[in-house]
Amino acid sequence: MDFITSPSKIFIIIPAKDEERFIGNVIQSTLDIGFKNIVVVNDNSSDRTKEIVLSFKDKENVVVIDHIINLGPGAATKTGIDYAINSGAEYIATMDADFQHNPEDLIPLIKCIEEKDVDLVIGSRFLKKNRIPISRILFNIVGNIINFFVTGLVISDSQSGMKIMSKRFAENLTITYNGFEFCIEIIKNAKINKSNVYEYPIDVSYTKETMEKGQNIFSGFSMLGKLMNPFKN
């Protein structure tokens, strides 16, 4: 990896809930690329997710942080970001635990944030040809529309789980939504703080297992209700 920033200053945050099938391969693939700091936030998994993550602790700088109750992907992401900031991170990446992302895509995202005048780079599944299920396409359309009304920014993949942010952006980041609404909340933070946002094309792969979890059109409308709730602080 030919980065300006030392790999020791780059932290990879992976929120995980019952991901025993994939988490080991995700961690190993990320380590094989050369990343040094991997933080898995175990969101009260009921399977072997934590045990598998702990099997890496003696080999590399892989950390597991436990939520004693299931708080959701937004809360898990915030926990990981806070840990990274306190550990001296210069750049913080987020990635899904179900292996739908290709860890190698982190490399161009990091180069983008190093070379361009931006504080947030979003990996977009829709800026290149990917085989994406219709339910995910519809959810993202709903998310993009909501995102535009909330932030005024046109984003091709507002629901992407693969992002990289600068330390400066992360230190000013406020995440109050525990669910998938946090993806739009991150973009809203960029708008409020006048941070520059950039999108870069990434690969995505869906399996039967990944489709059983995560987002769909119904969660999209649920997200709409939460984000448009006037009584939300």
C-alpha positions as CSV (number, residue, x, y, z in Angstrom):
1,M,0.0,0.0,0.0
2,D,1.5,3.3,-1.1
3,F,-0.2,5.7,1.2
4,I,1.0,9.1,2.5
5,T,-0.3,8.2,5.9
6,S,1.2,5.4,7.9
7,P,-1.0,2.3,8.0
8,S,-0.7,2.5,11.8
9,K,-2.8,5.7,11.7
10,I,-5.6,4.2,9.6
11,F,-8.4,2.3,11.5
12,I,-10.9,0.0,9.9
13,I,-14.3,-0.1,11.8
14,I,-16.5,-3.2,11.3
15,P,-19.9,-3.3,13.0
16,A,-21.0,-6.9,13.4
17,K,-24.1,-8.6,14.6
18,D,-24.2,-12.5,14.2
19,E,-21.6,-12.6,11.4
20,E,-19.8,-15.8,12.3
21,R,-20.0,-17.0,8.7
22,F,-18.1,-14.1,7.3
23,I,-16.2,-12.1,9.9
24,G,-13.1,-14.3,9.9
25,N,-12.6,-14.0,6.1
26,V,-13.3,-10.2,6.3
27,I,-10.6,-9.7,8.9
28,Q,-8.1,-12.0,7.2
29,S,-8.6,-10.3,3.8
30,T,-8.2,-6.9,5.4
31,L,-5.0,-7.9,7.2
32,D,-3.6,-9.5,4.0
33,I,-3.8,-6.2,2.2
34,G,-1.6,-4.6,4.9
35,F,-4.0,-2.8,7.3
36,K,-2.9,-2.7,10.9
37,N,-5.8,-1.6,13.0
38,I,-9.1,-3.4,12.7
39,V,-11.9,-2.7,15.2
40,V,-14.8,-5.0,15.3
41,V,-17.8,-3.7,17.3
42,N,-19.7,-6.8,18.4
43,D,-23.3,-5.6,18.7
44,N,-24.4,-8.3,21.1
45,S,-24.0,-11.2,18.7
46,S,-25.6,-14.5,19.8
47,D,-23.2,-16.6,17.7
48,R,-19.4,-17.1,17.5
49,T,-18.6,-13.7,16.1
50,K,-16.7,-12.6,19.2
51,E,-14.8,-15.9,19.5
52,I,-13.7,-15.7,15.9
53,V,-12.5,-12.1,16.2
54,L,-10.6,-13.0,19.4
55,S,-8.7,-15.7,17.6
56,F,-6.9,-12.9,15.7
57,K,-5.8,-10.9,18.7
58,D,-2.5,-12.6,19.3
59,K,-1.5,-12.2,15.6
60,E,-2.3,-8.6,14.7
61,N,-3.8,-5.5,16.2
62,V,-7.4,-6.6,15.9
63,V,-9.7,-5.3,18.6
64,V,-13.2,-6.4,19.6
65,I,-15.5,-4.0,21.5
66,D,-18.7,-5.5,23.0
67,H,-22.1,-4.0,23.2
68,I,-23.9,-5.8,26.0
69,I,-27.2,-5.2,24.3
70,N,-28.0,-4.9,20.6
71,L,-27.9,-1.2,19.8
72,G,-27.9,-1.2,16.0
73,P,-25.4,-0.3,13.2
74,G,-25.4,3.4,13.9
75,A,-24.5,3.0,17.5
76,A,-21.9,0.3,16.7
77,T,-20.3,2.5,14.1
78,K,-20.1,5.4,16.5
79,T,-18.5,3.2,19.2
80,G,-15.8,2.2,16.7
81,I,-15.2,5.7,15.5
82,D,-14.8,7.0,19.1
83,Y,-12.3,4.2,19.8
84,A,-10.3,5.1,16.7
85,I,-10.2,8.8,17.6
86,N,-9.0,8.0,21.1
87,S,-6.3,5.7,19.7
88,G,-4.7,8.3,17.5
89,A,-6.3,7.6,14.1
90,E,-5.7,10.0,11.2
91,Y,-8.2,8.3,9.0
92,I,-11.2,6.1,9.9
93,A,-12.8,3.7,7.5
94,T,-16.1,1.7,7.9
95,M,-16.9,-1.5,6.2
96,D,-19.7,-4.1,6.5
97,A,-19.0,-7.4,8.2
98,D,-20.8,-9.7,5.8
99,F,-18.2,-9.6,3.0
100,Q,-20.4,-7.8,0.6
101,H,-17.6,-5.2,0.3
102,N,-14.2,-5.9,-1.2
103,P,-11.6,-4.8,1.4
104,E,-9.2,-3.9,-1.5
105,D,-11.6,-1.0,-2.4
106,L,-10.4,0.7,0.8
107,I,-7.1,1.4,-0.9
108,P,-8.4,3.9,-3.6
109,L,-10.8,5.4,-1.1
110,I,-7.9,6.2,1.2
111,K,-5.8,7.6,-1.7
112,C,-8.8,9.8,-2.6
113,I,-9.1,11.4,0.8
114,E,-5.3,11.8,1.0
115,E,-5.0,13.5,-2.4
116,K,-8.2,15.4,-2.7
117,D,-9.5,18.3,-0.6
118,V,-12.2,16.2,1.0
119,D,-13.1,15.0,4.5
120,L,-15.5,12.2,3.6
121,V,-15.2,9.6,0.8
122,I,-18.2,7.3,0.2
123,G,-17.8,4.1,-1.7
124,S,-20.6,4.0,-4.2
125,R,-22.0,0.7,-5.5
126,F,-23.8,2.6,-8.2
127,L,-20.9,4.3,-10.0
128,K,-19.8,1.1,-11.6
129,K,-21.5,-2.0,-13.0
130,N,-22.5,-4.3,-10.1
131,R,-25.2,-7.0,-9.8
132,I,-27.5,-5.4,-7.2
133,P,-30.8,-6.9,-6.1
134,I,-33.8,-4.8,-6.9
135,S,-34.8,-4.5,-3.3
136,R,-31.4,-2.9,-2.5
137,I,-31.8,-0.6,-5.5
138,L,-35.2,0.5,-4.4
139,F,-34.1,1.1,-0.8
140,N,-31.2,3.2,-2.0
141,I,-33.5,5.3,-4.3
142,V,-35.7,6.0,-1.3
143,G,-32.6,6.7,0.8
144,N,-31.2,9.1,-1.8
145,I,-34.4,11.0,-2.0
146,I,-34.6,11.3,1.8
147,N,-30.9,12.3,1.8
148,F,-31.5,15.1,-0.7
149,F,-34.4,16.6,1.4
150,V,-32.4,16.3,4.6
151,T,-29.0,17.5,3.4
152,G,-29.5,19.1,0.0
153,L,-26.7,17.0,-1.4
154,V,-27.0,14.7,-4.4
155,I,-25.4,11.3,-3.5
156,S,-25.5,8.2,-5.7
157,D,-25.2,5.8,-2.7
158,S,-26.4,7.4,0.5
159,Q,-26.7,4.0,2.1
160,S,-23.2,2.7,1.5
161,G,-21.5,1.1,4.5
162,M,-18.0,1.6,3.1
163,K,-16.7,5.1,3.9
164,I,-13.5,6.8,4.9
165,M,-13.4,10.0,6.9
166,S,-10.6,12.3,8.2
167,K,-9.9,12.7,11.9
168,R,-11.1,16.3,11.7
169,F,-14.5,15.1,10.3
170,A,-14.8,12.3,12.8
171,E,-14.1,14.5,15.8
172,N,-17.0,16.8,14.8
173,L,-19.3,13.9,13.9
174,T,-22.6,13.4,15.7
175,I,-24.5,10.2,15.3
176,T,-27.8,10.1,17.2
177,Y,-29.6,7.4,15.2
178,N,-28.9,3.8,16.1
179,G,-30.4,2.3,12.9
180,F,-29.5,2.7,9.2
181,E,-30.6,6.3,9.4
182,F,-27.1,7.1,10.6
183,C,-25.8,6.8,7.0
184,I,-27.7,10.0,6.0
185,E,-26.9,11.6,9.4
186,I,-23.2,11.3,8.5
187,I,-23.8,13.1,5.2
188,K,-25.9,15.7,7.1
189,N,-22.9,16.3,9.3
190,A,-20.8,17.0,6.3
191,K,-23.3,19.6,5.1
192,I,-23.6,21.3,8.5
193,N,-19.8,21.4,9.0
194,K,-19.2,22.4,5.3
195,S,-17.1,19.4,4.7
196,N,-16.3,18.3,1.2
197,V,-17.8,14.9,0.2
198,Y,-16.5,12.7,-2.7
199,E,-17.8,9.4,-4.1
200,Y,-15.7,6.6,-5.5
201,P,-16.9,3.4,-7.3
202,I,-16.6,0.2,-5.4
203,D,-17.5,-3.5,-5.9
204,V,-20.3,-5.2,-4.1
205,S,-21.3,-8.8,-3.8
206,Y,-24.6,-10.2,-2.5
207,T,-25.4,-13.7,-1.3
208,K,-28.4,-15.4,0.1
209,E,-27.1,-14.8,3.6
210,T,-26.4,-11.1,3.1
211,M,-29.9,-10.6,1.6
212,E,-31.5,-12.1,4.7
213,K,-30.2,-9.2,6.8
214,G,-29.8,-5.4,6.4
215,Q,-31.9,-3.0,4.4
216,N,-35.0,-3.2,2.2
217,I,-37.7,-1.0,0.9
218,F,-39.8,-1.3,4.1
219,S,-36.9,-0.2,6.2
220,G,-36.5,2.6,3.8
221,F,-40.0,4.0,4.7
222,S,-39.3,3.4,8.4
223,M,-36.1,5.5,7.9
224,L,-38.2,8.2,6.3
225,G,-40.5,8.3,9.4
226,K,-37.6,8.5,11.8
227,L,-35.7,11.2,9.9
228,M,-38.7,13.3,9.4
229,N,-39.9,13.1,13.0
230,P,-40.1,16.7,14.3
231,F,-39.7,15.5,17.9
232,K,-36.3,13.8,17.3
233,N,-33.5,15.7,19.1
